[in-house]
Structure formats: C-alpha cells, structure tokens
Amino acid sequence: MCATIPVEQGHLLSARGLQPRDHLNEGLEMRVRGSYWSGPKVRALKINPDYFIVPLMLGNVYSFNGLAYDRESLWVSSNFSDRIYNLSLEGKIIKEFEAPAGYPFGLAFDGQDLWLADGSDRIFKMDQEGDVLCQFTVPTGCPYGLTWERNRLWLSENGCLHRLFGIGPLLSCLSRAAVISDTFTTAEEGSKGLAWDGEYLLAVIKNPYSEAHKLYKIKTSGEVIQSYDIPVKFPEDIAWDGEAVWLLNYGPKDLINRDPVITRFKLR
C-alpha cells in the first residue's frame, strides 16, 4: 500500500503557501491555527516523514507532463509552455529552457544527460543546458513515458496499442531511428509515466473510465509483480530517487481544486 497520511490536509496547506515540514514539533505533530474566515482549520496532524508535497507554482503554467530526478533536483516538462524546468526539491526554478520540439512529454535522466519523449514521434537527448545531442524517431504515434534502465531507454504509449518499448540509445542515435530490443503491452490504456527502481519498471496506469489509477511494478519481460492504488487526480509522470517515488499529479482525487504538485512517497 502507499503512504497513509491524509493527503487532503497536506495539499490544502501547500495550496495556501504553507509547507507542512515547517510546522512540526519534535513528535512530528503539526499544529496550524487560523481565524474563522481565513483557515486553515487543522487541529493536529501526525506527519509521515516519508511523504511530502512539492507545489508547482511556475507563473501561469498549470499543466505539466514529464518528470525526472537527477540525484539533486527535479526536471519537469510542460506541453502547455513547451518548456523544460529544472527545480529544487522545494519546487523553486533553478533554470529553464525551451523544449526542442512542440510537444514535450516524458523525461528521463541517464546519470549525465536528459532524454525527452516528444509528441512529434521523436526522442531527444539533451545536455542539462537544453542543447540537443542526438535525436531519433520512434515507431508510435502516442509516445509518453520515458525512463533510463542501466544502458537503455524504456518508452511507453498512452493510448494507441499501450505498448512499452525497450530502446538501445547508442544505435538509435547513430541510425536516427529507434532500435527496439523488447516490446510488451500494459493494462488499461497505456502508461503516462515510467521509472526504473533499479530492479523493476514502475508504470503509472490511468484508468480512462474512473479515478482508480494504479502504479504497477513490472519486470522487463512484461510480468506484473505488484500494483498499488494511486489516490490522486490525473497522475502523470513518475521518478525514483533510490528510496521513494516522485509522482507528478494534480492533487487528491476527493478535492475539487486542480493544483499541479509533485508528491513524494514510499511504496509499502
């Protein structure tokens, strides 16, 4: 199961510009006082230290698609602004640059450089300043999630035939067309987000007919090892930091507001 902190409280506080970890006592209890009119009305909340929310407040940009973690900071892409942002773990912009094409979706980090799955049916390799080092086409009209696994890339489809592709990056860059090593299909309508946890693929599967979204742990052969409920609206991409998941989403599914956030939590 996922972390069990009441997600609504953390999200509401973040939306008001408060950071829960700034209001903790030694017992990890948070006490927030507010007036009758202003709120927030929280008496006490036990905080799970393995869980926190990073609000995405990047000007007038409210839609984000790709997510990657580089051991020190986060990277997000926006199909709304056609830009890529490097963020601190508190959500502050370190740098930003224009995406190399018009539809930036999935992001991956290989230990040095960034990889971008673009809706123009291409994958781009970029340095951390945004300069394109190579690019190649992919055999799908619905590229979305992207992750780096040891010495190859994995690309997911969102819609289409909901396949996952294992791609050899070196040969693909040389030939300018994806060299596919493995292919298998996923459940539902495909995966919007991919990560590699050092042993398994982690795939965010959105149910198109309900809010019962899932996180699947999958072998590279396609065998599903485990699944987890994701209690948020509109989950997008996912990243792994060696201990926990970072999930790009739009807040708890029971709330009306649709504020973009990145949620970190440990899998149980």
C-alpha positions in Angstrom: 0.0 0.0 0.0 1.0 3.6 -0.5 1.7 6.1 2.4 -1.3 6.7 4.6 -1.0 10.4 5.6 -4.3 12.2 5.0 -3.4 13.7 1.6 -6.1 16.3 1.6 -4.5 18.3 4.5 -1.1 18.4 3.0 -2.4 19.5 -0.3 -4.6 22.3 1.2 -1.7 23.7 3.2 0.5 23.6 0.2 -2.1 25.4 -1.8 -2.1 28.2 0.8 1.6 28.6 0.6 2.4 26.7 3.8 4.9 23.9 3.9 3.9 21.1 6.4 7.5 20.3 7.4 7.9 24.0 8.6 5.3 23.5 11.2 6.3 20.3 13.0 7.3 19.7 16.6 9.7 17.0 17.8 6.9 14.5 17.8 6.2 15.1 14.1 2.9 16.8 15.0 1.7 19.8 13.1 -0.4 22.5 14.8 -1.8 25.2 12.5 -4.2 27.9 13.7 -6.4 30.1 11.6 -9.2 32.5 12.0 -12.9 31.6 11.4 -12.7 33.3 8.0 -9.1 32.5 6.8 -8.4 29.0 8.0 -6.8 26.5 7.5 -8.7 24.7 10.3 -6.3 22.0 11.3 -6.1 20.9 15.0 -3.3 18.4 14.8 -1.9 16.1 12.2 0.7 13.4 12.5 3.1 13.7 9.6 4.6 10.8 7.7 8.2 11.7 7.2 8.3 9.5 4.0 5.6 11.7 2.4 5.5 15.3 1.3 4.2 17.5 -1.5 6.1 20.0 -3.7 3.6 22.6 -5.1 4.3 23.6 -8.7 3.7 27.3 -8.9 5.6 28.4 -12.1 3.9 31.6 -13.1 0.9 31.0 -15.4 1.9 27.4 -16.2 -0.6 25.0 -14.8 -0.1 21.8 -16.9 2.9 19.5 -16.6 3.7 16.2 -18.3 7.2 14.8 -17.8 9.3 14.2 -14.6 12.9 13.2 -13.9 15.2 13.1 -10.9 18.9 13.7 -11.2 20.0 12.9 -7.6 20.0 16.5 -6.6 17.0 18.2 -8.3 13.9 17.6 -10.3 13.1 18.2 -14.0 9.6 18.7 -15.4 8.3 19.3 -18.9 5.2 21.2 -19.9 3.2 20.7 -23.0 1.4 23.9 -22.1 4.5 26.2 -22.2 6.7 23.9 -24.4 9.5 24.3 -21.9 11.6 22.2 -19.5 12.2 23.3 -16.0 14.9 22.3 -13.5 13.5 22.6 -10.0 14.9 22.4 -6.5 13.4 19.8 -4.2 11.3 22.6 -2.8 9.8 23.4 -6.2 11.9 26.6 -7.0 13.1 27.1 -10.5 16.9 26.6 -10.9 16.8 27.1 -14.7 14.5 26.6 -17.7 14.8 26.3 -21.4 12.6 25.8 -24.5 11.9 22.2 -25.5 13.5 21.1 -28.8 10.1 20.4 -30.4 6.4 21.3 -29.7 5.1 18.5 -27.6 7.4 17.7 -24.6 6.1 14.7 -22.6 8.2 12.1 -20.8 11.6 12.9 -19.3 14.5 10.6 -18.2 17.9 11.1 -16.7 20.8 8.8 -17.6 23.3 10.0 -14.9 24.6 12.9 -17.0 22.1 13.9 -19.7 18.4 14.3 -20.2 16.2 12.3 -22.6 12.8 13.7 -23.8 9.9 11.8 -25.4 8.2 14.2 -27.7 4.7 14.1 -29.3 6.4 14.7 -32.6 7.3 11.0 -32.5 10.9 11.6 -31.6 13.2 11.1 -28.7 15.8 13.8 -28.0 19.0 13.5 -25.9 19.9 16.9 -24.4 22.6 18.2 -22.0 21.5 20.0 -18.9 21.5 23.3 -20.7 19.0 22.1 -23.3 21.4 21.6 -26.2 20.3 18.6 -28.4 23.0 15.9 -28.6 21.0 13.5 -30.7 17.5 12.6 -31.8 15.7 9.7 -33.4 12.2 8.7 -34.4 10.0 6.1 -32.6 7.5 3.6 -34.0 4.4 5.0 -32.3 2.1 7.9 -32.6 1.5 8.1 -28.9 4.9 8.4 -27.1 4.6 9.5 -23.5 6.5 8.0 -20.5 10.3 7.6 -20.6 12.9 6.2 -18.3 16.5 5.1 -18.2 17.4 1.5 -17.2 21.1 0.8 -16.9 22.1 1.2 -20.6 18.8 1.5 -22.4 15.6 3.6 -22.5 12.0 2.4 -22.0 9.2 4.3 -23.8 5.5 3.9 -23.0 2.5 4.6 -25.1 -0.5 6.5 -23.8 -3.4 5.2 -25.9 -2.6 3.5 -29.2 -1.7 -0.1 -28.5 -0.5 0.6 -25.0 3.0 -0.9 -25.5 6.3 -0.5 -23.8 9.4 -0.4 -25.9 13.0 -1.2 -24.8 15.3 1.0 -26.9 19.1 0.9 -27.5 20.1 4.5 -27.3 23.5 4.4 -28.9 22.4 2.6 -32.1 19.2 4.6 -32.2 21.2 7.9 -32.1 23.5 6.6 -34.9 20.7 5.4 -37.1 18.3 8.3 -36.2 15.5 5.6 -35.8 14.7 3.7 -32.6 16.4 0.3 -32.4 13.9 -1.8 -30.4 15.2 -4.6 -28.1 12.0 -5.5 -26.3 8.2 -4.8 -26.6 5.2 -5.8 -24.4 1.8 -4.4 -23.7 0.4 -2.9 -20.5 -3.0 -2.8 -18.9 -5.8 -0.3 -19.4 -5.0 2.5 -21.9 -1.2 2.5 -21.5 1.2 4.3 -19.2 1.6 8.0 -18.9 4.7 7.7 -16.6 7.7 5.4 -16.3 10.5 5.0 -13.8 13.2 2.4 -13.1 13.8 1.4 -9.4 17.0 -0.5 -10.0 15.2 -3.8 -10.5 11.7 -3.2 -11.9 9.9 -0.8 -14.2 7.3 1.4 -12.4 4.4 2.4 -14.6 1.6 4.8 -13.9 -1.6 3.4 -15.4 -4.5 5.8 -15.7 -8.0 4.2 -15.9 -9.9 6.2 -18.6 -13.3 5.4 -17.1 -12.7 6.1 -13.4 -10.2 7.6 -10.9 -9.0 4.1 -9.9 -5.4 4.8 -11.1 -2.7 2.3 -10.5 1.1 2.1 -10.1 2.4 -1.2 -11.5 5.8 -2.8 -10.7 6.8 -4.7 -13.8 9.6 -7.0 -14.9 11.3 -6.1 -18.2 9.7 -9.2 -19.5 6.3 -7.6 -19.0 5.3 -9.7 -15.9 3.4 -7.6 -13.3 4.9 -8.1 -9.9 2.7 -5.8 -7.8 0.2 -3.0 -8.1 -0.6 0.0 -5.9 -3.6 2.3 -5.7 -2.8 6.0 -6.5 -5.3 8.2 -4.6 -4.8 11.3 -6.8 -6.4 13.0 -9.8 -4.7 13.0 -13.2 -1.4 11.2 -12.4 1.2 12.0 -15.0 4.9 11.0 -14.9 6.9 9.4 -12.2 10.5 9.3 -11.0 12.5 7.2 -8.5 15.2 8.6 -6.1 16.6 5.3 -4.8 14.2 5.2 -1.8 10.9 6.7 -2.8 8.6 7.6 -5.7 8.1 11.2 -7.0 4.7 11.4 -8.7 3.6 14.4 -10.9 -0.2 14.8 -10.3 -3.0 17.3 -9.6 -3.8 16.6 -6.0 -6.0 14.2 -4.1 -8.9 12.8 -6.0 -11.5 13.9 -3.4 -10.7 17.6 -3.8 -12.3 19.9 -6.3 -9.2 22.1 -6.9 -6.7 21.1 -9.6 -3.3 22.4 -8.4 -0.3 20.7 -10.0 2.0 19.1 -7.4 4.8 16.6 -7.2 4.2 14.1 -4.4 6.9 12.0 -2.8 6.0 8.8 -1.0 7.5 5.4 -0.3 5.9 2.2 -1.5 4.8 -0.2 1.2 
